[in-house]
Amino acid sequence: MTMLIAGWWGGHDILLAVPASNAEPSALDIVDETFIAVPPGTIAAVYADPRSWPKYWPDLVLEVYTDRGEKGLRWTVRGALVGTMEVWLEPMLDGTILHYFLRAAPADSTGTPVALSPRELRHEFDRRARAAKAVALGLKEILEDGREPGIPPRPAE
């Protein structure tokens, strides 16, 4: 049996699937949104390059199962976690809302999901949520290239 705990943790909305006993694997369900003032295609190009994935997720092995072009990507996840991950790019005003979803269970070195205590699960959730936000804000800083809020994008050269 699994208990679902919803709330606010580390500045993020969370939904934790906590096993009622340590016999069941734990699960993470992380959702994050960041507005980036560039077109979706600009962000899609960054995520489309598999060489960038180890930089963002060094302990995960990703395999694309849905390439949605300028709308984003969906991956299966192996490594330290087992599950799925998605980047959905939603056009909004003069930019894009980068939606990030991670639904996965912690795994051992053989890829078998493992149960974590509620405390360990909260810690892992917080670590993964902060890492996701750091990736998004890093991309925002690079891709917006100093653009101030309310100022039109620079023309392409």
Backbone bond lengths (Angstrom), bond angles and torsions (degrees), N, CA, C in turn:
res aa  C-N    CA-C-N  psi(-1)  N-CA   C-N-CA  omega(-1)  CA-C   N-CA-C  phi
1 M - - - 1.446 - - 1.521 108.46 -
2 T 1.351 116.04 141.12 1.449 121.59 -178.70 1.516 109.81 -120.85
3 M 1.336 115.95 136.95 1.461 121.30 174.79 1.525 107.83 -99.80
4 L 1.332 117.25 137.70 1.455 121.60 174.62 1.513 108.43 -101.04
5 I 1.323 115.51 129.03 1.454 121.50 179.68 1.522 107.26 -118.88
6 A 1.326 117.67 118.33 1.460 122.16 177.54 1.510 108.19 -107.49
7 G 1.318 115.69 147.64 1.455 118.54 178.26 1.505 112.23 171.25
8 W 1.298 114.35 -158.05 1.457 123.47 -176.68 1.518 106.84 -122.67
9 W 1.323 117.89 127.02 1.453 121.43 -178.06 1.511 109.34 -146.69
10 G 1.309 117.53 126.54 1.461 120.90 176.28 1.510 112.98 60.53
11 G 1.348 118.02 30.00 1.455 121.16 179.36 1.514 114.13 81.46
12 H 1.319 118.22 15.19 1.463 121.75 -177.62 1.520 110.04 -132.35
13 D 1.351 116.39 147.24 1.461 119.96 168.10 1.515 106.63 -70.87
14 I 1.316 116.42 137.90 1.460 119.05 -178.66 1.521 111.25 -131.83
15 L 1.296 115.13 155.48 1.452 123.11 167.44 1.515 105.26 -137.09
16 L 1.312 116.92 112.81 1.445 121.81 -179.57 1.522 109.26 -106.53
17 A 1.306 115.44 133.97 1.456 120.96 171.62 1.525 105.99 -99.96
18 V 1.308 116.55 106.30 1.466 121.62 -175.13 1.521 108.26 -107.51
19 P 1.322 116.82 125.00 1.460 118.44 178.44 1.524 111.18 -64.88
20 A 1.327 115.83 139.70 1.459 120.55 177.56 1.523 109.91 -70.19
21 S 1.323 116.13 -24.36 1.464 121.11 173.80 1.521 106.90 -134.64
22 N 1.305 116.63 162.40 1.457 119.56 -179.83 1.524 113.03 -75.02
23 A 1.309 118.16 5.88 1.454 121.15 179.57 1.531 111.13 -79.22
24 E 1.327 117.70 -21.49 1.464 121.15 -178.28 1.524 110.61 -99.68
25 P 1.352 117.64 147.13 1.450 119.24 175.41 1.528 110.89 -68.93
26 S 1.317 115.56 152.88 1.450 122.61 176.46 1.520 108.90 -87.71
27 A 1.327 117.18 158.93 1.463 119.95 179.31 1.520 109.96 -135.30
28 L 1.323 115.11 146.94 1.454 123.15 174.70 1.513 108.45 -108.79
29 D 1.303 117.15 139.81 1.463 122.26 174.64 1.528 105.93 -135.13
30 I 1.316 115.94 95.05 1.460 121.69 -174.68 1.517 109.28 -107.41
31 V 1.330 115.12 132.63 1.467 122.13 177.60 1.518 107.09 -129.29
32 D 1.339 116.79 132.48 1.460 120.88 178.27 1.525 108.51 -142.55
33 E 1.330 115.55 149.36 1.468 121.58 177.42 1.524 108.75 -135.15
34 T 1.324 116.13 137.55 1.458 121.94 178.07 1.524 108.29 -142.35
35 F 1.327 116.71 130.27 1.464 120.58 175.53 1.520 108.62 -84.80
36 I 1.339 115.65 130.33 1.463 121.81 176.48 1.523 106.98 -126.47
37 A 1.323 116.86 126.02 1.463 122.32 -174.12 1.529 111.81 -83.04
38 V 1.326 115.18 59.39 1.469 123.41 172.93 1.524 107.11 -143.81
39 P 1.333 117.54 160.24 1.472 119.86 178.22 1.531 112.07 -65.09
40 P 1.333 117.32 154.00 1.470 120.82 179.61 1.528 113.43 -54.86
41 G 1.328 117.40 -37.62 1.466 120.28 -178.43 1.512 113.39 -60.99
42 T 1.320 116.78 -31.32 1.469 120.79 178.51 1.526 110.43 -66.12
43 I 1.313 116.11 -43.34 1.469 120.50 179.33 1.529 109.73 -72.36
44 A 1.322 116.87 -40.76 1.469 120.79 179.99 1.521 111.00 -57.28
45 A 1.334 116.77 -39.10 1.464 120.38 -179.25 1.529 111.28 -62.64
46 V 1.323 117.08 -35.13 1.468 120.70 179.21 1.528 110.08 -66.15
47 Y 1.322 116.31 -48.01 1.465 120.20 -177.53 1.525 112.67 -74.78
48 A 1.311 118.79 -21.77 1.463 121.65 -177.67 1.527 112.48 -71.04
49 D 1.308 117.40 -19.21 1.464 121.19 -177.11 1.533 110.06 -86.68
50 P 1.342 117.88 108.00 1.473 120.33 -178.69 1.528 113.34 -59.80
51 R 1.321 118.37 -22.27 1.470 120.34 178.73 1.525 111.81 -66.58
52 S 1.350 117.39 -21.23 1.469 119.87 -179.92 1.534 112.36 -83.86
53 W 1.305 117.98 -19.77 1.459 120.87 -173.70 1.531 113.54 -59.89
54 P 1.341 119.77 -45.11 1.478 118.03 179.30 1.530 113.10 -62.37
55 K 1.315 116.95 -26.51 1.467 120.02 177.01 1.528 110.16 -66.63
56 Y 1.328 116.77 -41.26 1.464 121.42 -177.60 1.528 112.33 -82.95
57 W 1.319 116.95 -36.76 1.465 122.50 -175.57 1.534 109.52 -133.27
58 P 1.341 117.61 73.19 1.471 120.73 -171.37 1.525 115.33 -63.82
59 D 1.314 118.47 -24.25 1.466 119.82 -177.76 1.526 112.86 -102.77
60 L 1.335 116.20 12.67 1.465 120.14 -179.54 1.521 111.19 -119.61
61 V 1.328 115.44 148.47 1.460 122.71 173.25 1.518 106.08 -111.84
62 L 1.330 116.47 121.62 1.462 120.94 -175.07 1.515 111.14 -110.31
63 E 1.325 115.04 144.81 1.464 121.69 173.90 1.524 107.36 -135.55
64 V 1.333 115.95 121.81 1.459 120.67 -178.80 1.523 109.09 -67.04
65 Y 1.329 116.22 129.40 1.467 119.03 171.08 1.516 111.20 -114.12
66 T 1.325 118.91 -14.84 1.464 121.70 172.26 1.522 108.58 -146.83
67 D 1.326 115.36 117.36 1.463 121.19 173.98 1.518 106.51 -101.67
68 R 1.328 116.74 111.65 1.457 121.51 -176.35 1.528 111.57 -100.37
69 G 1.340 117.06 18.58 1.461 121.00 178.54 1.520 110.92 62.19
70 E 1.319 116.47 -126.22 1.459 121.02 -178.29 1.526 113.31 -71.86
71 K 1.328 117.13 -3.51 1.470 120.24 176.61 1.519 112.20 -94.75
72 G 1.343 117.60 -6.65 1.455 119.82 175.50 1.510 114.95 118.39
73 L 1.319 114.77 -167.23 1.462 123.07 -175.91 1.521 110.61 -134.95
74 R 1.342 113.93 154.68 1.463 121.51 171.17 1.518 107.04 -126.28
75 W 1.343 115.68 135.34 1.455 120.94 -178.07 1.517 110.87 -125.59
76 T 1.330 115.57 154.63 1.457 120.55 160.10 1.523 105.56 -90.47
77 V 1.318 115.69 148.71 1.454 122.08 -174.23 1.523 109.15 -120.76
78 R 1.336 115.46 132.34 1.467 122.35 172.69 1.526 107.48 -132.59
79 G 1.307 115.88 170.60 1.463 120.97 -179.50 1.511 109.29 110.00
80 A 1.331 116.76 -127.58 1.463 121.20 -179.29 1.525 111.84 -67.56
81 L 1.329 116.29 -19.49 1.465 122.89 176.44 1.522 108.64 -130.47
82 V 1.326 116.05 157.25 1.464 121.94 174.38 1.521 107.34 -130.01
83 G 1.341 116.52 122.83 1.459 119.22 -179.56 1.514 111.48 163.69
84 T 1.334 116.08 -139.92 1.456 121.34 -179.29 1.525 110.12 -133.69
85 M 1.328 113.90 157.69 1.453 121.30 177.61 1.519 107.42 -142.97
86 E 1.337 116.21 147.62 1.458 120.63 -179.83 1.517 110.41 -142.50
87 V 1.321 115.61 141.96 1.456 123.26 166.60 1.515 105.23 -117.23
88 W 1.333 116.31 117.36 1.467 122.50 177.99 1.519 106.64 -112.00
89 L 1.321 116.54 127.83 1.454 122.75 -177.77 1.521 109.14 -108.45
90 E 1.320 115.79 112.95 1.464 121.99 -176.03 1.532 109.72 -109.28
91 P 1.339 117.64 116.69 1.467 119.10 176.32 1.532 109.94 -60.00
92 M 1.336 115.52 134.53 1.462 120.05 -179.45 1.525 108.09 -150.65
93 L 1.352 115.65 122.46 1.457 121.70 179.86 1.527 110.21 50.60
94 D 1.323 117.50 -122.29 1.466 119.75 -179.14 1.523 111.99 -101.11
95 G 1.322 116.87 28.04 1.454 120.17 -179.33 1.507 112.20 -160.03
96 T 1.306 115.33 -144.95 1.462 122.18 -172.43 1.525 109.84 -143.26
97 I 1.319 115.92 138.74 1.460 119.44 167.39 1.525 106.66 -93.31
98 L 1.321 114.65 119.97 1.453 122.21 176.44 1.520 107.02 -89.08
99 H 1.329 115.84 109.68 1.469 121.96 176.54 1.525 107.21 -97.52
100 Y 1.311 116.67 130.80 1.458 122.35 179.54 1.518 108.49 -121.45
101 F 1.326 116.28 131.01 1.462 122.33 178.54 1.525 109.19 -129.64
102 L 1.298 116.60 130.60 1.464 121.67 173.87 1.520 106.99 -130.35
103 R 1.323 115.70 120.13 1.465 122.23 176.87 1.519 106.40 -125.84
104 A 1.325 115.78 103.01 1.459 118.50 -173.42 1.515 110.69 -157.48
105 A 1.314 114.31 161.76 1.465 121.91 176.60 1.520 108.62 -112.07
106 P 1.323 117.32 140.99 1.459 119.46 172.01 1.528 109.67 -58.18
107 A 1.344 115.16 146.20 1.465 119.50 -176.39 1.517 110.17 -133.52
108 D 1.341 114.29 156.92 1.462 119.04 175.28 1.531 109.01 -85.98
109 S 1.327 116.63 -174.20 1.467 120.91 -175.40 1.528 113.35 -66.12
110 T 1.349 117.59 -15.90 1.466 120.20 177.59 1.530 111.87 -93.83
111 G 1.350 116.49 -1.91 1.460 120.18 -179.10 1.513 113.71 88.37
112 T 1.314 116.80 9.17 1.457 121.12 179.05 1.525 109.39 -86.12
113 P 1.346 117.57 127.02 1.472 119.28 178.05 1.522 111.15 -57.53
114 V 1.327 114.99 141.45 1.462 120.96 -179.44 1.522 110.00 -122.02
115 A 1.316 115.40 151.79 1.458 121.37 177.38 1.525 109.19 -85.45
116 L 1.324 115.66 136.86 1.461 121.86 174.46 1.516 108.44 -115.67
117 S 1.316 116.17 153.70 1.452 119.44 173.46 1.535 107.96 -68.85
118 P 1.324 118.29 160.65 1.474 119.26 177.26 1.530 112.58 -54.71
119 R 1.315 117.36 -39.08 1.465 120.44 178.60 1.530 111.37 -64.92
120 E 1.329 117.01 -46.12 1.473 120.93 178.34 1.527 110.90 -62.73
121 L 1.328 116.25 -38.56 1.454 120.23 179.64 1.530 111.32 -66.23
122 R 1.333 117.57 -41.63 1.476 120.67 176.82 1.527 110.45 -62.41
123 H 1.327 116.37 -40.78 1.464 120.64 179.07 1.533 110.42 -63.83
124 E 1.319 116.85 -45.50 1.469 120.89 179.53 1.520 110.51 -64.85
125 F 1.333 117.06 -40.33 1.459 120.49 177.03 1.526 110.24 -59.91
126 D 1.316 116.75 -49.41 1.462 121.06 -177.91 1.527 110.73 -61.17
127 R 1.309 117.19 -43.32 1.471 121.51 179.27 1.526 111.10 -61.56
128 R 1.321 116.67 -45.82 1.473 120.75 -178.73 1.531 111.10 -69.89
129 A 1.332 117.98 -39.44 1.465 120.91 179.63 1.530 110.55 -65.44
130 R 1.321 116.82 -42.40 1.471 120.15 178.24 1.525 111.15 -64.99
131 A 1.323 116.85 -39.09 1.465 120.38 178.31 1.531 110.75 -64.61
132 A 1.334 117.18 -40.87 1.467 120.83 178.67 1.519 110.60 -62.76
133 K 1.330 116.73 -43.81 1.469 119.87 179.20 1.527 110.67 -66.22
134 A 1.314 118.32 -37.41 1.463 121.64 178.16 1.533 110.95 -62.54
135 V 1.336 117.10 -40.86 1.468 120.59 176.88 1.523 109.59 -62.14
136 A 1.326 116.87 -48.81 1.469 121.00 -178.09 1.524 111.52 -61.88
137 L 1.326 117.14 -45.38 1.464 119.31 -179.08 1.527 112.08 -70.15
138 G 1.326 116.81 -31.64 1.465 120.30 174.42 1.523 111.14 -63.84
139 L 1.340 116.30 -44.53 1.467 120.16 176.74 1.524 110.83 -63.74
140 K 1.317 116.79 -40.84 1.465 121.34 178.93 1.532 110.47 -57.74
141 E 1.327 115.55 -47.39 1.465 119.57 -179.10 1.526 111.65 -62.15
142 I 1.318 117.07 -44.40 1.467 121.08 -178.09 1.525 111.29 -70.60
143 L 1.337 116.63 -49.18 1.462 120.19 -172.65 1.526 113.29 -73.14
144 E 1.323 117.42 -34.70 1.467 119.35 178.96 1.529 111.46 -75.64
145 D 1.314 117.16 -20.80 1.468 122.81 173.72 1.524 112.89 50.65
146 G 1.327 116.42 47.93 1.456 120.85 176.22 1.513 115.66 80.27
147 R 1.313 117.80 6.78 1.465 120.99 -179.66 1.529 110.21 -62.77
148 E 1.314 116.17 128.23 1.462 121.42 178.70 1.535 110.03 -80.93
149 P 1.324 117.82 150.67 1.474 120.35 177.47 1.528 110.22 -58.36
150 G 1.333 115.99 137.05 1.458 121.82 177.27 1.520 114.55 83.53
151 I 1.310 117.65 -6.65 1.459 121.09 178.92 1.529 108.27 -94.02
152 P 1.347 117.55 135.04 1.464 119.22 -179.04 1.527 111.37 -62.31
153 P 1.336 116.40 155.15 1.476 119.18 178.21 1.522 110.19 -63.21
154 R 1.319 114.23 152.92 1.462 119.92 175.83 1.522 109.19 -68.69
155 P 1.348 116.65 141.95 1.477 117.86 177.54 1.530 110.50 -65.48
156 A 1.321 115.43 147.59 1.475 120.74 177.54 1.525 108.65 -66.17
157 E 1.318 114.74 139.06 1.475 118.85 -179.72 1.491 111.45 -95.00
